[in-house]
Amino acid sequence: MFAPTRGLRPTSIPPSREVQEGPAAPTPLASPWLGPLYHPAATLRPGGTASPHSRLYRSARRFGLVWGGDLGAPKTCEEGGAADRSFKGWKWPRGAGSPGRSRESHRTRLPSPKLLGGAMGRYRIRVATGAWLFSGSYNRVQLWLVGTRGEAELELQLRPARGEEEEFDHDVAEDLGLLQFVRLRKHHWLVDDAWFCDRITVQGPGACAEVAFPCYRWVQGEDILSLPEGTARLPGDNALDMFQKHREKELKDRQQIYCWATWKEGLPLTIAADRKDDLPPNMRFHEEKRLDFEWTLKAGLVLPSGMEELQAQLEKELQNGSLFEADFILLDGIPANVIRGEKQYLAAPLVMLKMEPNGKLQPMVIQIQPPNPSSPTPTLFLPSDPPLAWLLAKSWVRNSDFQLHEIQYHLLNTHLVAEVIAVATMRCLPGLHPIFKFLIPHIRYTMEINTRARTQLISDGGIFDKAVSTGGGGHVQLLRRAAAQLTYCSLCPPDDLADRGLLGLPGALYAHDALRLWEIIARYVEGIVHLFYQRDDIVKGDPELQAWCREITEVGLCQAQDRGFPVSFQSQSQLCHFLTMCVFTCTAQHAAINQGQLDWYAWVPNAPCTMRMPPPTTKEDVTMATVMGSLPDVRQACLQMAISWHLSRRQPDMVPLGHHKEKYFSGPKPKAVLNQFRTDLEKLEKEITARNEQLDWPYEYLKPSCIENSVTI
């Protein structure tokens, strides 16, 4: 009676729990618990995760993807942080992708400037980039040498690579005197790709000693950063002294960045940061440190004494690459509902599973609640436990799965995102605009269905308050948590699936079908876009298109550029990627999330909407009365069955993907592109039908004929 949960992910590290930073999500993996699951967005990721921004940051660097625009980076060099850092189509800089690579030196002879008088001096400059993950940058760096007698700009084309030292020889037409500063500026075009600069050293003409200019910080934005020569100096009172001016300005800037805050009255003051993401970037863990800390010390699956055999099994599956985890930590601390005076209950389970050779997942252990001071070693439930205890533990996992599925993956990731796209389209794109004509079929009914949801489903006194354990306000808190973690990457299956390690798994039916649909939609988008935007400069020069992009990211999604969403389009490819995300979200993603609700939720014990008793802490005391007393009562169960039927039934005026009858475009070329789109969808339909005939549990939620052309229910 139990299906695999939506939070599954392959684990390449010791079992660990992420702390409100890696939302669990759905996946359609086949399992002996209930069969193939329809849920599409499982947070299957190797090991623990960082914040949504950090996860996107790592994924973009790993897979060479970027979505352009200002990613919300701070404007000053001191504030500069590790933003998403890659650009599709660019070659990886030397050393950028090989962990542990030793520093290398590359020497370049720069062209000599025209001699204007005075003695020509040759300077040798070495620029060292940090060895931390993502220390390199694709951006161009400009350098100046500043001495007591003059200043010279170096005509460098430096794109620093992780763990490397670039060496340049440069002839300067005048004597700069004693070097005091190196000034640098990092220029970016599409992406402000942060660079961790270790140091810059300069060897002057003749027998001059090498001078060091330490940096050891993230360089971000396009402000000029001045690095003073590294000799320690006491403060002076000479207002004309360059070093004194520099240190005064540096302190003034830092005092604006590093502020005091009172955490609790009567305790020492703290840095003004509510979360680690609020800290200045230069105070943050480097990536290796973060991974080590979170993977080894965060609250996770705690194995008490006497569990050596289970530990050995987990380590074996870990070594085989077949260990998965489903983590529901996003629910930790969310207040539970009170229904008709009766307290309801929530949990934040952690499940470890192994993948069998046939592609099916088997649960190995369930931890219903995370460790806490009162219960540092929570009870672990195993398949070998008394049957009712194991059954109840699985029911708790499925209850948690229900909450995240409906609030995070259904409401937020499809309905609310689709509404933002719809409203921005109506506000920013006139009827004559080709992107309006392209998108309008995919926003049909979306605003009304969402308005009805806000007044009937998730409103005060609505269905959630009457029957769901996160109702009564908890669902709003959960929605806020999920929204803070919504990233551009998570809405794009190629990036999201790769980031979570789901590519190539034989039982990941959603992953297979979603990627095929993404490819087909992307070709459709490219066909339309290239009809009207033949060059990148046409994209950049379209003020209505740029306003639409800003409206979505900065207004509708509330300054989401720090989570990877673009604030402008600089190329055809960037526009196509974003439009593909829009269409996929409004059609295929919603179909995968929405259609299976009746199949999986109509049998209430398989996915109980609420739990009426606290999670068990012992195994021997679980009886059938305990199980039945924990599950929803008759009224709650009837509401769950009724709403599941209502939301997932086929709509009477359903328009399949790509088969809208409206002809917003004139002329044969757009029509030909649409016809090719329909042909591609028909081919995929046949492929899925043939595959499903070989399956015990057919996966049909992403058959093109079953996908609605917009979010309508």
VOGU-3710 file (C-alpha; in Angstrom, 3 decimals, decimal comma):
1> mfaptrglrp> 0,000/0,000/0,000  3,010/2,206/0,065  4,618/4,055/-2,821  8,136/5,493/-2,952  8,388/9,030/-1,808  9,039/12,186/-3,683  12,210/13,102/-1,834  14,367/10,317/-3,264  17,914/11,013/-4,298  21,023/8,947/-4,930
11> tsippsrevq> 23,455/9,271/-2,083  27,198/9,441/-2,672  28,067/10,352/0,909  27,292/9,053/4,368  23,548/9,366/5,093  22,857/12,912/6,143  19,977/15,272/6,611  19,863/18,641/4,934  18,473/21,454/7,028  15,599/23,187/5,246
21> egpaaptpla> 17,687/23,587/2,127  17,043/20,742/-0,252  13,317/20,245/-0,747  12,106/16,758/-1,313  10,347/16,300/-4,595  8,540/13,706/-6,730  9,972/11,050/-9,004  8,372/8,204/-10,931  10,757/5,440/-9,939  9,393/1,924/-9,934
31> spwlgplyhp> 9,212/0,390/-6,491  7,856/-2,692/-4,776  6,130/-0,324/-2,368  3,462/0,554/-4,892  4,906/0,560/-8,383  6,116/3,415/-10,620  5,351/6,778/-9,145  4,239/9,673/-11,254  5,798/12,464/-9,272  8,347/14,301/-11,364
41> aatlrpggta> 10,545/16,575/-9,361  12,244/14,438/-6,737  15,169/16,095/-5,110  17,473/13,219/-5,982  20,896/14,611/-5,287  24,138/13,077/-4,233  24,450/13,630/-0,537  23,457/16,744/1,342  22,655/19,990/-0,354  23,374/23,621/0,149
51> sphsrlyrsa> 21,018/26,507/-0,236  18,963/26,725/-3,458  21,427/29,326/-4,751  24,453/27,180/-3,945  22,896/24,099/-5,516  22,149/25,968/-8,720  25,638/27,442/-8,537  27,240/23,996/-8,432  24,946/22,547/-11,089  25,570/25,382/-13,524
61> rrfglvwggd> 29,321/25,023/-13,156  29,194/21,260/-13,502  27,030/21,071/-16,570  28,028/24,270/-18,376  24,640/25,954/-18,188  23,658/29,542/-17,544  20,617/31,648/-17,895  22,230/35,044/-18,018  21,402/38,332/-16,433  22,481/39,798/-13,147
71> lgapktceeg> 22,058/36,963/-10,678  21,522/39,278/-7,789  25,167/39,728/-6,966  26,186/42,518/-4,587  27,567/45,590/-6,222  30,769/46,091/-4,300  33,877/44,007/-4,528  33,866/43,351/-0,798  30,340/42,035/-1,033  31,064/40,028/-4,156
81> gaadrsfkgw> 29,888/36,454/-3,782  29,952/33,150/-5,544  27,132/33,572/-8,000  26,190/31,086/-10,695  29,184/30,825/-12,898  29,080/29,355/-16,339  28,038/30,126/-19,872  26,722/27,616/-22,344  29,074/27,167/-25,233  32,187/28,544/-23,570
91> kwprgagspg> 35,155/26,283/-23,056  36,077/25,415/-19,509  39,041/27,471/-18,297  42,210/25,591/-17,635  42,067/23,880/-14,292  38,525/25,020/-13,528  36,973/21,624/-13,366  39,571/19,348/-11,846  39,389/19,186/-8,048  42,755/19,084/-6,430
101> rsreshrtrl> 44,655/20,243/-9,480  47,919/21,858/-8,565  48,569/25,453/-9,421  49,993/25,936/-12,895  51,724/28,911/-14,432  51,055/30,184/-17,932  53,265/32,871/-19,373  52,132/35,396/-21,948  54,063/38,157/-23,681  51,859/41,205/-24,156
111> pspkllggam> 52,258/43,604/-27,084  54,496/46,570/-26,306  52,892/50,008/-26,198  54,113/52,739/-28,457  57,135/54,497/-26,944  56,117/58,025/-25,911  59,355/59,087/-24,271  61,314/58,129/-21,183  62,753/54,758/-20,372  60,854/51,639/-21,341
121> gryrirvatg> 60,387/49,294/-18,367  59,336/45,669/-18,428  57,077/44,365/-15,675  56,349/40,737/-14,995  52,899/40,189/-13,471  51,682/36,988/-11,879  47,973/36,572/-11,092  47,079/33,662/-8,805  43,541/32,290/-8,533  42,294/30,320/-5,543
131> awlfsgsynr> 42,193/26,541/-5,601  38,692/26,362/-4,106  35,858/24,995/-6,170  34,454/27,665/-8,504  37,318/30,091/-7,805  37,907/30,684/-11,518  35,879/33,026/-13,672  34,838/33,368/-17,270  34,848/37,150/-16,963  37,659/39,348/-18,280
141> vqlwlvgtrg> 39,898/41,052/-15,738  41,476/44,447/-16,314  44,573/45,531/-14,332  46,383/48,795/-13,582  49,755/49,293/-11,929  49,905/52,366/-9,678  53,271/53,711/-8,544  54,647/56,826/-6,908  55,394/58,380/-10,329  52,512/57,244/-12,471
151> eaelelqlrp> 49,891/54,709/-13,449  49,707/52,250/-16,343  46,839/50,162/-17,648  47,820/46,642/-18,672  46,284/45,358/-21,860  45,468/41,951/-20,438  42,926/39,457/-21,665  42,897/37,520/-18,432  40,184/35,002/-17,639  41,400/33,443/-14,386
161> argeeeefdh> 41,252/29,691/-13,962  40,921/27,836/-10,687  44,191/26,899/-9,031  46,381/28,508/-11,675  48,887/31,327/-11,799  48,942/33,343/-14,998  52,178/35,142/-15,821  52,507/38,148/-18,142  55,346/40,355/-19,345  54,355/43,941/-20,082
171> dvaedlgllq> 56,422/46,888/-21,312  55,536/50,272/-19,825  56,655/53,465/-21,530  57,385/55,360/-18,299  58,953/54,792/-14,931  56,135/54,147/-12,458  58,369/54,443/-9,430  57,707/52,339/-6,363  54,542/50,334/-6,864  51,826/51,103/-4,331
181> fvrlrkhhwl> 48,652/49,513/-5,685  47,339/47,120/-8,226  43,874/48,055/-9,301  41,611/45,569/-10,962  38,182/45,469/-12,461  36,280/42,386/-13,568  34,111/42,952/-16,625  31,125/40,751/-17,366  28,784/40,518/-20,288  26,013/38,056/-19,452
191> vddawfcdri> 26,976/36,702/-16,071  28,744/38,344/-13,166  30,952/35,326/-12,577  32,685/35,760/-9,223  36,445/35,233/-9,098  38,433/34,287/-6,022  41,748/36,089/-6,382  44,549/34,848/-4,159  47,206/37,433/-4,939  48,957/39,426/-7,607
201> tvqgpgacae> 52,741/39,786/-7,677  54,757/42,192/-9,829  58,444/42,088/-10,731  59,630/45,549/-11,805  62,360/46,495/-14,298  65,953/45,589/-13,693  66,886/44,232/-10,306  63,708/45,402/-8,566  62,366/43,035/-5,974  59,075/41,275/-6,580
211> vafpcyrwvq> 56,181/43,089/-4,917  53,115/41,222/-3,627  49,534/42,512/-3,579  47,432/40,099/-1,534  43,726/39,746/-2,200  42,227/36,460/-0,959  38,635/37,454/-1,531  35,814/37,139/-4,001  35,896/39,745/-6,754  32,401/40,547/-7,960
221> gedilslpeg> 30,651/43,291/-9,870  32,433/45,876/-11,999  33,698/48,244/-9,327  37,431/48,928/-9,249  39,159/47,047/-6,452  42,420/48,511/-5,184  44,949/46,095/-3,722  47,669/47,868/-1,727  51,212/46,608/-1,621  51,334/44,021/1,126
231> tarlpgdnal> 53,737/45,598/3,639  52,109/46,158/7,042  51,738/49,834/7,976  50,501/51,636/11,028  47,822/54,268/10,519  49,031/57,790/9,828  47,467/61,216/9,903  48,678/62,419/6,512  45,502/62,988/4,520  47,504/63,018/1,283
241> dmfqkhreke> 48,977/59,569/1,895  47,478/57,077/-0,562  47,588/54,197/1,878  45,809/56,214/4,558  43,010/57,143/2,202  42,695/53,544/1,168  42,396/52,187/4,685  39,859/54,841/5,711  37,673/54,037/2,742  38,043/50,317/3,339
251> lkdrqqiycw> 36,869/50,637/6,924  33,955/52,820/5,938  32,858/50,276/3,350  33,213/47,350/5,724  31,163/49,083/8,397  28,296/49,192/5,957  28,627/45,482/5,210  29,386/43,996/8,589  26,737/45,166/11,037  25,856/44,250/14,599
261> atwkeglplt> 22,647/42,567/15,676  21,116/41,441/18,944  20,208/37,785/18,845  18,964/37,561/22,444  18,952/40,280/25,054  21,776/39,957/27,529  24,054/38,006/25,199  27,031/39,243/23,154  26,081/40,890/19,882  26,283/38,919/16,666
271> iaadrkddlp> 26,729/39,585/12,967  23,555/40,910/11,395  22,621/37,788/9,437  19,442/35,782/9,923  20,748/32,958/7,711  24,091/31,884/6,444  23,095/33,214/3,045  22,942/36,704/4,602  26,620/36,633/5,505  29,081/38,580/3,357
281> pnmrfheekr> 30,482/36,144/0,767  33,988/36,389/2,101  32,759/35,090/5,464  31,145/32,012/3,959  32,555/28,501/3,866  34,340/27,592/0,685  32,640/24,786/-1,156  34,818/21,942/0,084  34,404/23,110/3,662  30,660/23,440/3,265
291> ldfewtlkag> 30,328/19,971/1,815  32,477/18,409/4,494  30,660/20,197/7,283  27,149/19,477/6,075  27,820/15,892/5,062  29,515/14,852/8,262  28,075/16,947/11,067  24,550/17,986/10,187  21,629/16,225/11,831  20,958/13,170/9,719
301> lvlpsgmeel> 20,264/9,484/10,011  21,472/8,683/13,497  22,370/5,031/13,986  22,221/4,000/17,656  24,361/1,250/19,076  23,389/-2,221/17,941  22,882/-1,099/14,316  26,244/-2,256/13,008  24,659/-4,631/10,485  22,466/-1,850/9,063
311> qaqlekelqn> 25,484/0,455/8,922  27,364/-2,176/6,928  24,451/-2,565/4,514  24,216/1,187/3,979  27,942/1,452/3,355  27,770/-1,412/0,859  24,983/0,257/-1,121  26,847/3,533/-0,900  29,936/1,996/-2,466  27,791/0,404/-5,177
321> gslfeadfil> 26,162/3,742/-6,048  22,720/2,310/-5,319  21,879/4,175/-2,116  19,110/6,766/-2,233  17,597/9,037/0,340  14,215/10,720/0,624  14,407/13,693/2,971  11,446/15,760/4,145  13,352/18,187/6,362  11,444/21,119/4,835
331> ldgipanvir> 8,550/20,123/7,101  10,583/20,298/10,282  9,084/22,869/12,620  5,989/23,585/10,515  3,014/23,930/12,925  0,360/21,240/12,573  -3,319/21,950/12,053  -6,121/21,772/14,594  -9,292/20,370/13,011  -12,593/20,714/14,900
341> gekqylaapl> -10,658/21,061/18,136  -8,489/17,976/17,535  -4,726/18,452/17,224  -3,111/17,008/14,103  0,521/15,987/13,676  3,393/16,413/11,219  6,773/14,757/10,835  9,948/15,332/8,828  11,043/11,802/7,876  14,284/10,612/6,374
351> vmlkmepngk> 14,216/7,401/4,314  17,173/5,401/3,018  16,529/3,150/0,039  18,519/0,858/-2,200  18,053/0,299/-5,899  17,761/-3,313/-6,935  19,356/-4,558/-10,181  15,900/-4,542/-11,793  15,594/-0,780/-11,171  13,150/-1,015/-8,283
361> lqpmviqiqp> 13,681/0,775/-5,005  13,499/-0,951/-1,648  13,275/0,981/1,628  16,000/0,031/4,062  15,293/2,280/7,027  12,883/5,061/8,032  13,602/7,754/10,588  10,261/9,495/11,193  11,577/12,542/13,050  14,963/14,273/12,939
371> pnpssptptl> 17,209/14,193/15,968  16,548/16,816/18,640  17,821/17,505/22,168  15,044/15,430/23,745  15,558/12,559/21,296  19,167/12,561/20,056  18,803/9,056/18,595  15,327/8,738/17,084  13,763/5,315/16,605  14,654/3,677/13,301
381> flpsdpplaw> 12,028/1,528/11,578  13,148/-1,439/9,474  11,426/-3,907/7,126  12,199/-6,623/9,667  10,181/-4,840/12,371  6,668/-5,956/13,379  4,473/-5,508/10,263  2,171/-2,876/11,762  5,097/-0,792/12,990  6,675/-0,837/9,527
391> llakswvrns> 3,283/-0,078/7,944  2,722/2,936/10,196  6,223/4,275/9,534  5,577/4,148/5,787  2,240/5,921/6,281  4,058/8,751/8,028  6,413/9,105/5,088  3,501/9,194/2,676  1,744/11,845/4,748  4,839/14,039/4,500
401> dfqlheiqyh> 5,000/13,333/0,788  1,422/14,521/0,410  2,223/17,877/2,027  5,236/18,675/-0,162  3,580/17,429/-3,308  0,545/19,658/-2,942  2,181/22,791/-1,533  5,627/22,902/-3,086  5,534/20,973/-6,323  1,935/21,502/-7,333
411> llnthlvaev> 0,876/24,898/-6,009  4,180/26,762/-6,102  6,222/25,203/-8,885  3,419/25,022/-11,422  0,342/27,089/-10,521  1,992/30,156/-9,036  4,898/30,226/-11,489  2,458/29,894/-14,374  0,417/32,776/-12,983  3,463/35,020/-12,814
421> iavatmrclp> 4,204/34,220/-16,449  0,598/34,900/-17,388  0,276/38,246/-15,627  3,667/39,474/-16,891  2,712/38,498/-20,431  -0,468/40,521/-20,232  1,253/43,503/-18,677  4,334/43,709/-20,884  3,714/42,157/-24,283  1,191/43,710/-26,723
431> glhpifkfli> -0,956/41,555/-28,941  1,294/42,214/-31,929  4,362/40,859/-30,175  5,458/37,425/-31,436  6,156/36,138/-27,919  2,654/37,153/-26,853  1,243/35,230/-29,771  3,408/32,282/-28,874  2,565/32,226/-25,156  -1,090/33,167/-25,034
441> phirytmein> -2,371/29,592/-25,640  -0,321/28,416/-22,671  -1,829/30,804/-20,100  -5,470/29,974/-20,748  -7,596/29,823/-17,557  -4,582/30,040/-15,281  -5,544/33,243/-13,491  -9,045/32,085/-12,688  -8,134/28,621/-11,459  -5,563/30,181/-9,149
451> trartqlisd> -8,046/32,764/-7,916  -10,496/29,986/-7,135  -7,802/28,085/-5,279  -7,041/31,110/-3,137  -10,691/31,522/-2,212  -11,691/27,870/-1,796  -8,722/25,539/-1,375  -5,980/27,274/0,598  -8,045/30,118/2,057  -9,058/30,512/5,677
461> ggifdkavst> -11,642/27,819/6,285  -10,855/26,162/2,952  -10,165/22,514/2,161  -6,664/22,604/3,638  -7,919/23,954/6,930  -10,626/21,283/7,053  -8,638/18,186/6,213  -4,861/18,645/5,809  -2,281/18,524/8,572  -0,432/21,589/7,224
471> gggghvqllr> -3,668/23,592/7,125  -4,475/26,344/9,576  -1,441/28,410/8,577  1,268/25,783/8,373  0,738/25,490/4,643  1,536/29,195/4,261  4,755/28,832/6,215  5,691/25,795/4,141  4,957/27,734/0,976  7,248/30,554/2,082
481> raaaqltycs> 10,067/28,097/2,781  9,612/26,454/-0,581  9,463/29,799/-2,409  12,772/30,839/-0,878  14,305/27,706/-2,417  12,715/27,956/-5,854  15,484/28,221/-8,433  15,541/28,592/-12,187  17,510/25,347/-12,363  14,788/23,429/-10,531
491> lcppddladr> 12,272/24,339/-13,251  14,469/23,061/-16,090  14,567/19,222/-16,209  17,950/18,842/-17,953  19,601/20,863/-15,211  17,473/19,637/-12,341  17,701/15,935/-13,167  21,429/16,103/-13,732  21,924/17,989/-10,495  20,027/15,273/-8,611
501> gllglpgaly> 21,702/12,319/-10,296  18,575/10,992/-12,027  19,921/10,751/-15,542  20,122/7,266/-16,982  18,211/5,434/-14,242  16,076/2,744/-15,893  13,103/3,183/-13,570  12,990/6,985/-13,707  10,097/7,167/-16,151  9,325/10,798/-15,464
511> ahdalrlwei> 12,950/11,694/-16,149  12,904/9,919/-19,516  9,631/11,421/-20,712  10,325/14,882/-19,330  13,664/15,130/-21,125  12,105/14,037/-24,402  9,352/16,613/-23,998  11,853/19,302/-23,105  13,778/18,591/-26,305  10,614/18,744/-28,415
521> iaryvegivh> 9,383/21,950/-26,792  12,853/23,493/-27,166  12,836/22,819/-30,927  9,388/24,366/-31,176  10,538/27,445/-29,256  13,681/27,806/-31,353  11,668/27,541/-34,551  9,431/30,454/-33,537  12,164/32,602/-31,988  14,479/32,342/-34,978
531> lfyqrddivk> 11,739/33,599/-37,260  11,702/36,938/-35,479  15,102/37,190/-33,737  17,732/36,364/-36,316  20,577/37,818/-34,253  21,394/38,315/-30,609  21,390/42,092/-30,931  17,730/41,982/-31,939  16,967/40,141/-28,717  18,937/42,637/-26,663
541> gdpelqawcr> 17,291/45,567/-28,425  13,670/44,545/-27,800  12,483/46,758/-24,912  9,147/44,969/-24,511  10,822/41,579/-24,266  13,335/42,879/-21,740  10,559/44,474/-19,688  8,701/41,139/-19,678  11,792/39,362/-18,391  12,300/41,898/-15,603
551> eitevglcqa> 8,626/41,789/-14,669  8,788/38,035/-14,119  12,051/37,930/-12,178  12,064/41,172/-10,229  8,343/41,745/-9,667  6,381/38,513/-9,985  9,012/36,242/-8,455  10,151/38,890/-5,958  13,769/39,564/-6,922  14,537/36,010/-7,968
561> qdrgfpvsfq> 17,750/36,904/-9,799  19,742/35,635/-6,827  18,161/32,238/-7,501  19,285/32,117/-11,110  16,378/33,750/-12,921  17,474/36,213/-15,615  16,679/39,915/-15,527  17,474/40,386/-19,214  17,977/38,386/-22,384  21,268/38,824/-24,176
571> sqsqlchflt> 21,048/36,118/-26,823  18,718/33,898/-28,818  19,762/30,845/-26,840  19,050/32,505/-23,522  15,596/33,566/-24,668  14,865/30,098/-26,035  15,888/28,413/-22,798  13,628/30,676/-20,753  10,643/30,229/-23,068  11,130/26,465/-23,014
581> mcvftctaqh> 10,945/26,597/-19,221  7,753/28,667/-19,418  5,972/26,291/-21,781  7,202/23,155/-19,993  6,058/24,480/-16,616  2,615/25,470/-17,883  2,046/22,156/-19,656  4,136/19,032/-19,046  5,263/19,747/-15,495  1,741/20,513/-14,335
591> aainqgqldw> 0,414/17,394/-16,064  2,977/15,179/-14,325  2,169/16,689/-10,936  -1,606/16,989/-11,275  -2,930/14,014/-13,176  -1,934/11,237/-10,794  -3,675/12,580/-7,734  -6,721/10,333/-8,061  -4,555/7,275/-8,770  -2,363/7,761/-5,718
601> yawvpnapct> -4,534/9,660/-3,236  -7,978/8,096/-3,638  -6,842/5,199/-1,418  -6,364/7,375/1,638  -3,978/5,129/3,650  -1,519/5,322/0,754  -1,178/9,094/1,147  -3,030/10,327/4,220  -3,766/14,049/4,131  -3,367/14,276/7,903
611> mrmpppttke> -2,255/12,228/10,898  -4,252/12,311/14,120  -1,759/10,746/16,525  1,898/11,576/17,238  4,585/9,592/15,413  5,447/6,329/17,175  8,593/6,211/19,251  8,505/2,470/19,875  7,759/-0,490/17,639  6,287/-3,099/19,953
621> dvtmatvmgs> 3,291/-0,991/21,016  1,928/-0,345/17,502  -1,433/-2,059/17,015  -4,140/-1,846/14,357  -5,914/0,598/16,641  -2,785/2,781/16,571  -2,722/2,700/12,759  -6,418/3,493/12,361  -6,286/6,185/15,036  -3,432/7,867/13,195
631> lpdvrqaclq> -5,086/7,930/9,753  -7,668/10,568/8,714  -11,191/10,144/10,025  -14,133/9,486/7,723  -14,877/13,163/7,052  -11,254/14,000/6,253  -10,905/10,902/4,083  -14,026/11,781/2,093  -12,726/15,300/1,460  -9,387/13,890/0,279
641> maiswhlsrr> -11,056/11,466/-2,127  -13,440/14,097/-3,481  -10,819/16,775/-4,102  -8,420/14,240/-5,639  -11,078/13,233/-8,137  -12,015/16,827/-8,864  -8,492/18,039/-9,503  -7,130/15,161/-11,577  -10,062/14,255/-13,813  -9,824/15,051/-17,513
651> qpdmvplghh> -11,412/18,409/-18,182  -14,318/18,486/-20,621  -12,753/21,260/-22,726  -9,207/19,951/-22,395  -6,853/21,182/-25,130  -3,880/18,794/-25,625  -0,411/20,254/-25,821  0,198/22,033/-29,120  -3,352/21,561/-30,410  -4,861/24,940/-29,680
661> kekyfsgpkp> -7,170/26,089/-32,417  -6,448/29,804/-32,142  -4,273/31,159/-34,949  -2,442/34,077/-33,425  0,249/34,015/-36,110  -0,249/34,876/-39,766  1,764/33,438/-42,615  3,014/29,951/-43,430  6,276/29,895/-41,467  4,865/29,931/-37,911
671> kavlnqfrtd> 2,258/27,419/-39,007  4,958/25,108/-40,341  6,807/25,312/-37,020  3,633/24,426/-35,109  2,886/21,528/-37,436  6,372/20,129/-36,898  5,819/20,441/-33,136  2,650/18,388/-33,415  4,427/15,780/-35,528  7,185/15,460/-32,927
681> leklekeita> 4,581/15,043/-30,184  2,779/12,330/-32,123  6,040/10,437/-32,505  6,695/10,642/-28,770  3,163/9,466/-28,067  3,826/6,288/-30,029  7,133/5,725/-28,224  5,544/6,038/-24,782  2,625/3,818/-25,748  4,978/1,087/-26,962
691> rneqldwpye> 7,087/1,322/-23,826  4,082/1,209/-21,496  2,898/-2,017/-23,064  5,993/-3,659/-21,583  5,423/-2,299/-18,067  3,408/-3,719/-15,199  2,683/-0,156/-14,122  2,353/2,074/-17,206  3,453/5,683/-16,810  1,076/7,804/-18,879
701> ylkpsciens> 1,047/11,206/-17,249  3,429/12,668/-19,848  1,850/11,192/-22,932  1,355/14,290/-25,105  -2,341/13,545/-25,586  -2,762/13,677/-21,790  -0,955/16,984/-21,305  -3,132/20,082/-21,081  -1,941/23,099/-23,084  -2,036/25,311/-19,975
711> vti> -2,703/25,205/-16,226  -6,475/25,028/-16,125  -7,274/22,916/-13,053
//
